């Protein structure tokens, strides 16, 4: 009959079983937390985008937040992307991708441009 594991071996196995899942979870959470580079905030209020101009890089994101009473959109002037209606007190975030048209407007209020 062979002797069972020593107390030290049993503790090491127990710690390993507890630590490995924690390390995996931490790495997964860290990976999920790094979705975008910089997130640029654009407020929508008084029929305007504020700021109207941004300097962005590929991998960054733009988050539009609507403070006006009625829905607004941020829609590419070339029609290739669109947030859809952003209701009052809601926001929408888009990632900046290579070749993405960066001039946009509100489809409900065409004078709103950025």
N, C-alpha and C positions, 0 to 999 in steps of 0.2 A: 504494500500500500504506500502510495507516495504522499508525502506531507502536503498539506494545502498551502496556499500562498501565505507569505509572511505578512505580518501586520503592515509593514511598510509597502509591500506590493499591493495589498488590498486598498490602502489609502491612495496610492498612486492611480490605481485603476478607477476608483471612485471619483477622484478629482478630475481625471482625464475625461470621464463620462460627463461630468458637470461643466467643464471648461470648454470643450470642443463645440457643443451646441451654442454656447454663449458667444464664442468667437465668430462662428458662422453667422449668427443673427446680427452681431455688430457690423460685420463686413457688409452684409446684405442691406442693412439700414443705411450705412454710410454711402453705399453705391446708389441707393434710391434717392438719398438726400441731394446728391450732386446730379441733378437733371439738367440744369442750365448753367451757363456762365453767369454773367450779370443779369439781373432782372431789372429792366427799366420801367419805371412807373409812369403812366400817362393818365392824368385826370381828365375826365370829360365833364365840363361844366360851362354854363353860359354859352352854349352853342359853339364850343371850341375845344381843341385838344391842347392840353397843357402838360409838358412843353410841346410846341409845334414841331420842333426839330430835335433829333437825337443823334448821337454817334454810337453805332452798335457794331458788334462783331458777330461773325458766324458762330452759332452756339449760344449766343445771348438770347434773352426773351424780352418781349414787350408785354406788359400787363396794362390793359385799359380798364379803368374803373369809372363807372357812370354815376356822377353826382347830380345829373339833371333829372327832371321829373318824368320825362318820357324816354322810351328806348332810343338807343343810338347804335351805330355800327362802326367798326373800323374795317374798311373794305379796300383792297388793293385797287388802284385806279385802272390797272390792266385786267382786273377781274379774276386773277389767279388764286386769291385767298380772300376770306371773309370771316369775320367773327360771328356773323349772324347778329340778331338783336341782343344788345346788352341792356337789360332792364335797370331801372333805378336801383342804386346800392349794390349792383352786381358787377363782376369783373370777368374778363376773359384774357387768357395768356396765350401767346403764340411764340414759337421758337423761330429765331432768325436763321434762315437756311441759305445756302449758296444759290445765287441767281434770283433770290426773292425780291420782287418789286417792293420798294420801301415807301413809295408815295401812296398815301391812302386818303380816304374820305368817308364821311357818313352817308350811307345810301338814302337816309331819310332827309338829310339836310346837305345837299351837295356843296354848299358854300363852306362847310366844315372840312378843311383839308390840312394835311400835315405831311 
